[in-house]
């Protein structure tokens, strides 16, 4: 059996652990396997950049961050675009799939990766996906590898600014990754003890956020920590289409709403504010032990699917049991944070504000 494996989209902790789990499974549990490592995601499949890999190539990578295969972003909307006298990227990928004489392509990635994987599957390629993203937003799986490692980093960032905020009496806004969904900000915010958590799924009222900071000051706490997702928006922006929203922000000189909110809090609550953006720190570093376990389990299960000839699917974790979904069922879908999620209700019940005026949950 000839298998190609690639990692696509943004890097995150756990990619190498999945590669290791899958490769060790197929080399130990299957006969006559040839495994090709495809360089730089779909870019390598488009350009025919790959190499045969041995079992020894996967030793010592369990706790390594990043990806030994390299990665790149290939926008899905350009996959079928044809320039004059040139084949589309989809056609080039299919051509190289056949040139490599592959029996299976294994893709590690997020939503965009899965959309392209589903497209390839619909074109006759045998594909197995494995869900990767620190955003935890892939439909049909309870968790993606990389998420818990990112929560660990983001949570520690919030931990570390507490002393500075308290020492100087400041309100610090920690802007975390999450352009469309707020899973990372929600979990890291609660774990880090944030006083306000702002996520894309719950548009915030600037006045309510200012009030939350002012209320803490009145109670004798002269500092506040706000965990805010990069995709958070205020109620005035919520009904705008993304292009209009981004255009208006650009006119006002900002990309995310964080700095605008920091200025409004400083003026409205009469407090000193600062903004911290951890950025790529959240995607870097080594995977946590939890993610190493999860990645190994997902990788091995993908190996079982390969052995059984179950293709056109992506691995999933459902109710603490590893399973799979059809690529056609999950491609193009996003798993948003439900506004009544139990973690949100728990946060409200202990006084964390989401900037919408609601004080508590659990039916209280």
C-alpha positions in Angstrom: 0.0 0.0 0.0 1.4 3.4 -0.9 0.4 6.2 1.4 1.1 10.0 1.2 0.8 12.1 4.3 0.8 15.9 4.6 0.2 18.7 7.1 -1.7 21.7 5.8 -2.6 25.2 7.1 -1.3 26.8 10.3 1.2 24.8 12.4 0.3 23.7 15.9 1.5 21.4 18.7 0.7 17.8 18.1 1.3 17.5 14.4 4.5 15.5 14.8 2.8 13.3 17.4 0.0 12.4 15.0 2.5 11.8 12.2 4.4 9.5 14.5 1.3 7.6 15.7 0.1 7.0 12.2 3.4 6.0 10.8 4.3 3.6 13.6 0.9 2.0 13.3 1.1 1.3 9.6 4.7 0.1 9.7 4.0 -2.3 12.6 0.4 -3.4 11.8 0.4 -3.5 7.9 2.6 -5.3 5.4 4.3 -3.9 2.3 3.6 -0.2 3.1 5.4 2.7 1.4 5.0 6.0 3.1 5.6 9.3 1.4 6.0 12.5 3.3 4.6 15.4 1.2 6.3 18.7 1.7 4.6 21.9 2.7 1.0 20.7 2.7 -1.1 20.8 -0.4 1.6 22.9 -2.0 3.8 19.8 -2.1 1.0 17.8 -3.7 0.5 20.5 -6.2 4.2 20.8 -7.1 5.1 17.1 -6.7 7.4 17.6 -3.8 7.7 14.4 -1.7 10.0 11.8 -0.4 9.8 8.2 0.8 10.2 8.0 4.5 11.4 5.2 6.8 10.2 4.2 10.2 13.4 5.7 11.7 12.4 9.1 10.3 9.6 9.3 12.9 11.6 8.6 16.0 12.1 11.3 18.6 9.3 13.6 17.4 6.5 12.8 19.9 7.1 16.0 22.0 8.3 18.3 19.1 6.2 21.3 18.1 5.7 22.3 14.5 5.8 19.7 11.7 8.7 17.8 10.2 6.9 17.8 6.8 6.5 21.6 6.6 3.2 23.3 5.9 1.5 26.1 3.9 -1.8 27.6 3.3 -3.6 27.0 0.0 -6.9 28.9 -0.2 -9.8 26.5 -1.0 -11.5 29.0 -3.3 -8.4 28.9 -5.6 -8.3 25.1 -5.9 -10.5 24.9 -9.0 -9.5 28.2 -10.5 -7.9 27.7 -14.0 -5.6 30.3 -15.5 -5.3 30.5 -19.2 -3.6 27.4 -20.6 -2.8 26.1 -17.1 -4.4 23.3 -15.1 -6.1 24.1 -11.8 -4.4 23.2 -8.5 -7.0 20.5 -8.1 -6.0 18.9 -11.4 -2.3 19.2 -10.5 -3.0 17.4 -7.1 -4.9 14.7 -8.8 -2.1 14.3 -11.4 0.5 13.9 -8.7 -1.7 11.6 -6.6 -1.7 9.3 -9.7 2.0 9.9 -10.5 2.9 8.8 -6.9 0.6 5.8 -7.5 -1.0 6.5 -4.1 -3.6 4.2 -2.5 -4.3 6.7 0.2 -3.7 10.4 1.1 -3.7 11.4 4.8 -4.3 15.0 5.5 -3.7 16.7 8.9 -5.4 20.1 9.1 -8.3 22.4 10.0 -11.4 23.5 8.2 -9.8 24.6 4.9 -7.7 21.4 4.8 -10.8 19.3 5.3 -12.7 21.2 2.5 -9.9 20.4 0.1 -9.7 16.8 1.4 -13.5 16.4 0.7 -13.0 17.9 -2.8 -10.2 15.4 -3.6 -12.3 12.5 -2.2 -15.2 13.6 -4.5 -12.8 13.5 -7.4 -11.9 9.8 -6.7 -8.9 10.1 -4.4 -8.8 7.9 -1.3 -8.4 10.4 1.6 -8.4 10.2 5.4 -8.4 13.5 7.4 -7.2 14.1 10.9 -8.6 17.2 12.7 -6.0 19.8 13.7 -6.6 23.4 14.9 -6.0 25.4 18.1 -9.4 27.0 17.4 -11.2 23.7 18.2 -13.8 24.6 15.5 -14.0 21.5 13.3 -17.6 20.2 13.1 -18.3 16.7 14.4 -15.4 16.3 16.9 -15.4 17.2 20.6 -11.8 18.3 20.4 -9.0 18.8 18.0 -5.3 18.2 18.7 -3.4 21.4 19.4 -6.3 23.0 21.2 -5.3 22.1 24.8 -1.7 23.0 24.2 -2.8 26.5 23.0 -5.1 26.8 26.0 -2.1 26.0 28.2 0.0 28.8 26.6 -2.9 31.3 26.5 -3.9 30.5 30.1 -0.3 31.1 31.3 -0.2 34.4 29.4 -3.2 35.5 31.4 -1.7 34.2 34.6 1.5 36.2 34.0 -0.2 39.5 33.5 -2.1 39.4 36.8 0.8 40.6 38.8 1.6 43.5 36.6 -2.1 44.5 36.4 -2.4 44.3 40.2 0.9 46.1 40.9 0.0 49.0 38.6 -3.8 49.1 38.9 -4.3 48.5 35.2 -6.9 46.9 33.1 -5.1 44.5 30.6 -6.7 43.2 27.5 -5.2 39.9 26.4 -6.1 39.3 22.7 -6.1 35.6 21.9 -6.4 33.8 18.6 -9.9 32.9 17.3 -11.1 34.8 14.3 -14.4 33.1 14.0 -14.9 31.1 17.2 -14.2 31.7 20.9 -13.3 28.2 22.2 -9.7 29.1 23.0 -10.5 32.5 24.6 -13.4 30.9 26.6 -11.3 28.1 28.0 -8.1 30.1 28.6 -10.1 33.0 30.1 -11.7 30.8 32.7 -8.5 28.9 33.4 -6.5 32.1 33.7 -9.0 33.9 36.0 -10.1 36.6 33.5 -12.8 39.0 34.8 -14.3 39.6 31.4 -14.3 37.2 28.4 -15.3 38.4 24.9 -15.8 36.0 22.1 -17.2 36.3 18.5 -20.4 34.3 19.4 -21.5 36.9 21.9 -21.2 40.5 20.6 -20.4 42.8 23.5 -21.8 46.1 24.6 -18.9 48.5 25.2 -20.9 50.2 28.0 -21.4 46.8 29.7 -17.7 46.1 29.6 -16.9 49.5 31.0 -19.4 48.9 33.7 -17.9 45.5 34.6 -14.5 47.2 35.1 -16.0 50.1 37.0 -17.9 47.7 39.3 -14.7 45.9 40.2 -13.0 49.2 41.0 -15.9 50.2 43.3 -15.5 46.8 45.1 -11.9 47.7 45.9 -10.3 45.8 43.0 -8.4 48.4 41.0 -7.3 46.0 38.2 -9.1 43.8 35.7 -8.1 41.2 33.1 -10.1 40.9 29.9 -9.6 37.9 27.6 -10.7 38.9 24.2 -10.7 36.8 21.0 -9.3 38.5 17.9 -12.6 38.0 16.2 -14.7 39.6 18.9 -17.1 42.4 17.9 -19.3 44.9 19.6 -23.0 45.0 19.1 -22.8 47.8 16.6 -20.6 45.6 14.3 -22.5 42.4 14.7 -25.0 42.9 11.9 -22.4 44.0 9.4 -21.0 41.8 6.8 -17.3 41.0 7.3 -16.0 43.1 4.4 -18.0 46.1 5.6 -16.9 45.6 9.2 -13.2 45.3 8.2 -13.5 48.4 6.0 -14.9 50.5 8.8 -12.2 49.3 11.1 -9.5 50.1 8.6 -11.0 53.6 8.2 -10.6 54.1 12.0 -7.0 52.7 12.0 -7.4 49.3 13.6 -7.8 45.6 12.5 -9.3 44.0 15.6 -11.6 45.7 18.1 -9.2 45.3 21.0 -7.4 48.6 20.9 -10.6 50.5 20.3 -12.1 48.8 23.4 -9.0 49.6 25.5 -9.3 53.3 24.7 -13.0 53.3 25.5 -12.4 51.6 28.8 -9.7 54.1 29.7 -11.9 57.0 29.0 -15.2 55.5 30.3 -13.9 53.9 33.5 -11.0 56.3 34.2 -8.5 53.5 34.4 -5.1 52.8 32.8 -5.3 50.1 30.1 -2.8 48.0 28.2 -3.1 45.5 25.4 -1.2 42.2 25.2 -1.2 40.1 22.0 0.5 36.7 22.5 0.1 35.9 18.8 2.1 33.0 17.4 3.2 31.9 20.9 -0.2 30.2 21.1 0.6 28.0 18.1 4.2 27.3 18.9 6.1 25.2 21.4 5.8 21.5 22.3 2.5 19.8 22.8 1.2 19.1 26.3 1.1 15.5 27.5 -2.7 15.6 26.9 -2.2 16.6 23.3 0.5 13.9 22.9 -1.9 11.3 24.1 -4.8 12.6 21.9 -2.5 12.9 18.8 -1.2 9.4 19.2 -4.7 8.0 19.6 -6.0 9.9 16.5 -3.0 8.9 14.5 -3.3 5.3 15.4 -7.0 5.3 14.6 -6.3 6.8 11.2 -3.9 3.8 10.7 -6.8 1.4 11.6 -9.0 3.2 9.0 -6.2 2.8 6.4 -5.8 -0.9 7.2 -9.6 -1.5 6.9 -9.9 0.5 3.7 -12.2 3.1 5.2 -11.7 6.2 3.0 -13.4 9.5 2.5 -13.6 10.1 6.2 -12.0 12.2 9.0 -11.1 11.0 12.5 -13.1 12.4 15.4 -13.4 12.2 19.1 -17.0 11.8 20.3 -17.9 11.4 24.0 -14.3 10.3 24.8 -14.4 7.6 22.1 -12.4 7.9 18.9 -14.6 7.6 15.8 -14.9 9.2 12.4 -17.2 11.3 10.2 -17.6 11.4 6.4 -15.6 14.2 4.9 -18.7 15.3 2.9 -20.6 15.7 6.1 -18.2 18.0 7.9 -16.5 20.0 5.1 -17.4 23.7 5.2 -19.1 23.5 8.6 -17.8 25.4 11.7 -18.3 24.4 15.3 -19.2 27.6 17.1 -19.4 28.0 20.9 -23.1 27.7 21.8 -24.2 30.8 23.8 -25.7 28.5 26.4 -22.7 26.3 26.7 -22.1 24.9 30.1 -18.7 26.6 30.4 -20.3 30.0 29.7 -23.0 29.2 32.3 -20.3 28.3 34.8 -18.3 31.4 34.1 -21.4 33.6 34.5 -22.3 31.9 37.7 -19.0 33.0 39.3 -19.2 36.6 38.1 -17.3 36.6 34.8 -18.8 39.1 32.4 -19.3 38.5 28.7 -20.1 42.1 28.0 -23.7 41.5 27.3 -25.2 42.4 30.7 -26.2 38.9 31.8 -25.0 38.3 35.3 -25.3 34.5 35.9 -26.5 31.3 34.5 -27.7 27.8 35.5 -31.3 29.2 35.4 -30.5 31.6 38.3 
